[in-house]
Structure formats: C-alpha cells, structure tokens
Amino acid sequence: MATNVIMPALGVAQQTGTLLKWLKAEGQSVSKGEPLMEIETDKATVEIEAAASGILTQVNAKAGDEVPVGNKIAVILAPGEVATPPTLQDPHPRMSSGAGSRPHPSLPMIEGASDDLALPQEKGTTPAAESNSPVSPFIKGGSKGDFLASETSPPGRTRILASPAAKRIAKEKGVELATLQGSGPEGSVLTEDVLRAAQAQSRGDRPVAPTLTAPDVVPLSHMRRIVGQRMTQSKQSAPHFYLSLDIDMTMVVKVRTELKERGDTSIPSINDFILLACARTLKDFPAVNSTYTEQGINVHADINIGMAVALEEGLIVPVIRNADQLTLTQLAQKSRELADKAQTKKLFPLDYEGGTFTVSNLGMLGVDSFIAIINPPQCAILATGRVAPRVVADEVGMMIRPMMTATLSADHRVVDGAIGARFLQAVKRQLEKDVL
C-alpha cells in the first residue's frame, strides 16, 4: 500500500515547513525509521524518518521549498507496487521557494501543545510588492536649484544623473560624465564636479572612476530569519535593563576537580552548575519566572530552564523541564542529551517549547562578559562569561580566585531593579556556597 509523505506539523503554531534536503533520491529504496529528509521550522532543523518501507516516488518538492503543513510532497510505494498517476488535489499549489508566502495550514492544530515561544503572526497581511513605477528622470536638489536630468543611455549601459548645466560644461570641456563620481543627490554629477575634472584634465590627471566589488549575498535560512524577527521583537517590545556582578567559582571548580580525581566518567560542566543554581533560585523569585501579557503577568508554576545552543544555521534553546526538581547529576545528563539532539537535528517541539527562563553561556569561547537579549515571551535571561583567574581583595588581603561575570537582562514591565539584583545575589550564593 502506498504511503504519502506529507509536510509534518512540528509545533502548534507552525503553518509551513522548509524542505532543506532529501536524504534519499527519488527511485531509491527506503526502510521504515530511516532518515528521509531534513525539515526546517521557525525554531529548529529536524530529520524526518520514513513512515514505511518501499520506493520513494512522486517527489514534488525540492530543497528550499516552503510547503504548507499537511501537503503531500512524495509517495513511498510498497515493494512490488506499481505507481499510479498522482491525483491533482489543488489546481493552485501553494508552495514557494521564497520566505514571503504565508499559506494557511491544511491540518488542524494539535491540542494541548504549547505555543509559548511561537512568533506572533499578523493575519491577513502579505509582503509589500516591489514597486514597478518608473523613476522620474527629473530630481530636485541639484546645484543652485538645478533639476537633475538622467543621461539617456542605450540598453545595457548605466544611466548617468547630471544637471543640465553640468552636461553642457562637460561637453564644452571634453569631460566624460561616465568617469565622474557625482557629489549631488543620488550620486548625480554637478557643475562643480565637471569643473574639478576639467582642471585635473588640464594638468594631465584624468580622474579614475572607483572600482567597487559587489558583496556576496548569503540567502537567509528560515531559522536565521526567525531569530532576527524574534530578537527585534524582543528589543522593541520589552524595556530591557541590565545588572552584572562577579561570582567566585572556587567551590564549583573544587567540586569538579574532586569528581575528576574520584574517577567519575560524567563530570557536570560549569554551565550545569549555573543552570541548577538558577533553577533553585527561581523558586524564591516567581517574578523572574513570569511572562508579560496585556491582560496581566503570567507567573509560571513550573521552572523550565532554556539553555542556548549555537548551531551553524542559527540559535536554538532546548528546555530542561522542572529543572528545580533535578539533582546535579540528572540535570547534567539532561543538558548533554539536549545539546546532542540539537547538534544532530533531532530536537522536537517538546524539547524546545515552554521555557520560562534562559541561560546563555559564552565562557567556552573565551568571552569575559556580554549582554543577552531576552528570549520572548520570557522576562529574563542570564548571560555568563568564562571562569578565569583574577586578583581579588578581601579583609585579609589580595588573592587570586577563579571568577566569572554574570549579567542579567530583565523586562522592566515585570521585574524591578531591586528584585533583579536580589535574584543575582541569590544565584551568586548558590554557586559560591551551595553548589550541591
């Protein structure tokens, strides 16, 4: 029996998916459970497995196509089955290689799924079409109020903007307008430009038109476009404020060293200690574990910590659910599992939806400190740098300690400065005294 391959719904708010590539060519045999294709949504890139064994046929979507959820994009024929001509279900296929189309989903939403991290979509809007209106050949703003005329050129040649006076003088002086870089509006050539060029010519210095190398244009991936939209949304809608402090990581370093000396094969990372400290602290600071809405502030009962993971195509934030209820060992195992799934494109919506707070750590890249943008709709994010030896002073004297700078970005609509400061101090105490 033939099995249809459809664009899957990987999230409740997902309307389309982008086919990144087929992992099997048309006509090849495929086994049930074998990776069949890579799909990109607004939050992740996922490998989709074959739902049946057989021969891949009737492929009607290519790499880069954006396909509505539920649309058939191929068929898997059972061994020995003969292909039948495909039935044309939609005389106007809604499939696009561009990011501008916004087709409606063809499958119902999945009940009970979380859409906390879904980017809001405006209904009934379409991207503005590019204007095809002709540009006026006359532009005000030339030297001494002159109108700028576009030099009429045959097809294939660049049109030159120059004032009538500049054109007349150029003809008299024998100056080639195409060699000049104009100083007027839109790069138009003015009278002064022609006179300067004529003087240079009389001295034997012919002006040389600059050579500009066109930039390489790298098309935006679906993930990169969504990351850009979400970060812009966050900065424009949430009034950020920032708090930083230094944390003495002596106890964390000591515990990790003891575990290594004991021969433990699974050593929690520095980031695992930070994640656990934040999870435990959030229990006492519900405002930092909240979401702003126009109807009110949603205070989340669960503490679901997001951990930012950098991928080649963008940023993904897997979520450790109920992190406050885990031991250090359990949390370390879960963070490694999610990081591996992110790198191998095995994440599914349950792995990255529903986060209530995020930690972003760039310490492994040698960064001392940085400021992070809040991951909407959350109200706070903690950015941490590397653990490095620094000279510190106390009542005894000067000493060298392994120190780390932590910076909290918070939404001032939900969190006040004093609350943010007390939260940071509590995280500091966890890491300096209560790491286990």
N, C-alpha and C positions, 0 to 999 in steps of 0.2 A: 504494500500500500504506500502511495506517495505521501511524503511529509512536507508540508510547507515550511519554509524558513521565513520568519517574519522579523521585523524590527522590534526588539523586546522593549518593554517598559521597565526601566531600572529604578524609577523614582515616581512618586505620586504626582509631582508637578511636571514631569517630563512630557513634552509634546513631540519632540523629534529626537533622532539619534543620528550621528555622523558615522558612516562606514569608513573606518580608517584603512582597512585592507582585508582581503580574503586570505585566509591561511591555507585554503585548498582551491585549486583551479577547477574551472568548470570541466566536467568529464572525469574528474578524479574520484576514486572511492574514498569514503569517509566512514569511520566507525563511531558508534554512539558514545558520547562522552569525550570525543576527540575535539581539540580546539578547532573551530571552523572559521571564525572571523573576529576582528577587533572592532569594538564599537566605542565611540566617544560621546559622553553626555556632558552636561554643563559642570559636572563635578568629578568625573573620573573617566579613565580609559579601561575597558573591561574586555577580556577574552570571552567569547560566547562559544559554548560547546555544542556539538551536533546533538540533536534530539533523537536521531535514528541513524541506523547504518544503511549505506547504499551508495548511489552515484549522485554527485552534485550536478544539477542541471537547471536550465531556465533561469540563469543568473541575470537579473535585470537592474542591478545597482553596482556602480563601480566605486573605487576608492575616492573619497572626498564627497560623495553624495550625502546630502542631508535628507533623511527619509522619515515620514510621519510614523509614529508608533503604531504598530499593528499591520503595516503594509507588507505584503509578500515581496520578498526580494530574491528568492530562489526556491528550488524544489529538490528534495532528496528522494530519488527513486529507489525502491527496494530492489535487491538483486534479482535480475531476470525480468523486471518490469519494463514495459515499453513506454516511452514518453508520449504524452498526448499534447496537442497544441494548447498553449495556455489560453484561458478564458480572459477576455479583456473586461475587467470589472469597472475600471474607471477610465472613461474616454479622455479625461484631462488629468494625467498623472501629476501628483503634487510632490515631485522630487526635484531637488535642486542641489547644485554643487556649491552654491553661494550661501552666505550666512544671513541674507536679507529676508528670505521667505519665512513666513510663520504659519505653516499649515496647522489645521486643527487636528488633535489626536483622534485616532479612529478606534481607540479602545477606552473603556471606562477606567476611571481612576481606581487604585487599589485601596480598599477600605482599611483603616487602621494604620496606614503608613504615615510617617512623619514628613511634613514639608517645612520644618522649621528653617532649614537652610536654603529653601528654594528662592531664587531671584524673582521678585515681583515682575509680572508681565502686564503691559498695558493692552487692554482688549480693544480690538477694532482699529489698530494702528498698523501702518505699513511704512517701510522706509521711504523717505522722500526720493522721488525720481530725480535723476540728474537733469539739469536744465539743458534744453536744446536751443534756447533762444539765441539768436545771433548777437554777437558783441558789437556795440556801436563803434564805428570807425572814428568817432569824434569824442574825445575825452577832455573835460575841462581840467585846468590846473597847470597848464604849461607856463613857460617863462613869460612874465608880464601879461598873464591872462590869455596867452595864445591858445587856440584849440590844437589838439594833437591829432594828426592825420595818420592813418595806417598806410604804410607804403604798400601799394598793390603789388602782389608777387604771384608768379605762376605757381601752380600746384607743386608741392614738394619743397618749396623754399619758405624760409622763415619770414613772417610779416614784420616789418620794422615800423615802430611808432616814432614819429618825429613831427615837430611843429612845422607849419608851412615855411616860416622864416628859416628854420634850420635846414630844410630841404633846399631852399633857394640858395642859401650861402654855401651849402655843401657842393651844389652843382657848380657854382662860380669858382670855388676854391679847389675843386677836383678832389674832394674828400669822399671816400666810400663810406656811406652810412652803416653798412653791414659790419664794418670793422670797429665801430664805436660802441662803448658801453655807456648808455644814457644815464643821466643823473635825475631825470624827471620822473613823474608818476608812471608806474608800471614799467620802469626802465626806459622810458621814452627819451629820445635824443633831443636836446635843447640847443638853442643858438650858441650858448657858451661852450657846449661840448664840441661843436663843429669848429669854433674859432680856436680852441685849445689844440685840436687835432691839426688844424691848418698851420698853426705856429710850429708844432712839432714836426710837421712835414717839411716846412721850410728849413728846419735845422737838420733835416735828414733822419729824424727819429720817427719813423712810422709807428703809430700805436698798434699794439698786437692785442687782438681780442683774446680774453682769458679762456682757457680750456677747462671746462668743468666735467668731472667724472660723475656720471649718474650713480646714485646709491643703489645697492642691491635691496630689493623689496622682498622680505620674507613674509609669505601669507600667514595671517593669524590662524592658529589652530582654534578649534571650538573652545577648548579649555582656557587658552590664553585670553580669548575674547571675554569669556565669562568672568575670569579672575579680574580682568580690567574693569568690567562693569560693576562687579561686587565691591571692589576696593574703592572705586569712585563713589558708588552709592554710600558706602560707609563714611568716607571723609566728608561728603556733602550733607549727610543727614544727621550724623552723630557728632555732637560737640566734644571732641577728644580733649582730655588733659593727661598729663604725664607725670609720674613720680618715679624716682630712681633711688636706690640705696645699694651699698656694698654688703655682701654676705661672706662671712668667714666659713669656708668649706672644709676646715680641718677635720671635723668629725666625719663628714662624708668620705673624704679621702682615706681616713683611717679605717673606716668600716670596709671600704672596697679593698684596701691593702690586706686586711685580715682575712677576707674571704678568698683572695688570691693565694695567700700563704697557706690557707687551710685546704687548698686544692679543689675548691668549688669550680665546677665547669661552666656554670651560668652565673656570671657576675653582673649585677644590676649596673646600668650605665649612670653617669651623672644625671642625665635627663630623667631617668626613672625616679631618682630621689626627688627631683624638682616636681615631677608630676604628682607623686604621692604627697609631698608637703602641701601643694596647692589643694589637692582633693580634701585632705584632712582640715585645712584651714577654711575652706568654703563652707563647711558645716556651721561655722560660727559667724559667717558673713553672707547671709542669704541675698543681700542687695547685689553683691558681686556675681551671684549666680542667677541673675534675672535677665529679663528681656523687656525692652520698652515697646509699648503699643499706644496708639491714640486713645484706647479705651482704659488704659491703666498699665501698671507694671506687673508682668507675669513673673512670680517667684517660683522657680523650679524646685520640686521636691527631690528629684534625682540629681546627682552630681556626675555629669558626663564630661570628661576632660578630653578636649581635642589636642592632638599632637601634630604640629605642622611638619609635613614631609615634602621635601623638594624633589620634583621629577623633572626630566628633561623638557617635557612639554608644558610644565606649569607647577602649581602648588596644590596639594591635596591635604585634607585634615581628617585623618581617621580618628574615631572616637572610642575612648575607653569608658564603657558604661559602668555606672555605680562604682567609680574608682575609689571612693572613700571606704568602700567595704572590702577592698582587696589588701592582702599583705604585700610587702615589698616584692617578694618572690613572684607572687601571682601577677602583680602589675607589670613587672619586668618581662614575664613570659608573654603577656598580652600585647605589650608595646612592640616586642620583637615580631610577633605574629602579624600585627597590623602593618608594620613597616615592610615586612617581606611581601605581604599581599599587595601593598601599594606599588612596590618596585616591580613586581611581576604582573601587574594589572589584573589582580584577582579580587579587588575590592567590590563589594556590592552595597546597595544603599544602606543597609543596616549597619555597615561598617563606618559610614561617614556622615550619617544624618543624626540629628538630635543632640548635638553638642551644646553645652551650657557655658563653657569657659575654654580658652585655648592657651597653650604654651608653645612659644616659638623659640627654639634654641639654635643659635649660630656659633656656639662656642667651638664646635668641632672644626669650624672653618677659620679659626684664629681671630674671630671678631671679639673685641673687648666689650662693646655695648652697642645697642641700637634701639630704635623706637619702632614698634609694630603698629599696623593698622588693625583696628578691631574687626573681627570676623563676624559680619552680620548674620543673624539678628542678636548675637550675644552683646553684652555690655562691657566686656573687659578682656584683655589679653596680656599675658606676661611674656616679655622678651628677655632672654638671658644670654650673656656672653660667655667667654671662656673662663675656666678656672686657671689662674696664673699667680705665681708668687709676687707679692707686693710687700713693701715696707709699711708696717702699721705701728701706731703708737698706742699704749695704754698707760695705766697708772704706774706700771713697773718700768717701762722704757720702750725702746724700739725693738721690733722683731719682724721676721719675715713669715707671712702667712699665705696659704692658698686662698685667694679672694675671687669673688665673682660679682659682677654688677647685674642687678635685675631692674628692669623698667616696666612699670605697669601703665598701660594705656587704658583709660576708662571713659565711659559715656557719662558726661556730666548731667544728663537728664535723669540718670538712675543712681549714680554713685557720686557722693560729695568727696571733696579732697580729704577730709579727716578720716572718713571711712576707708578710702583707698590707702591712706598712709598706715592706718592700723592693720589693714589686711596685709600689706607688705611686711610690716614688723612681725606679724604672726608667722608668715612664711619664713622669714629670717630665723625666728626662734626654732621652728621645726627643723630647719636644716642645720642649725648650729648646736642644738641640744637634744632634739627628739627624733633623730633620723630613723630610728627603728620603732 
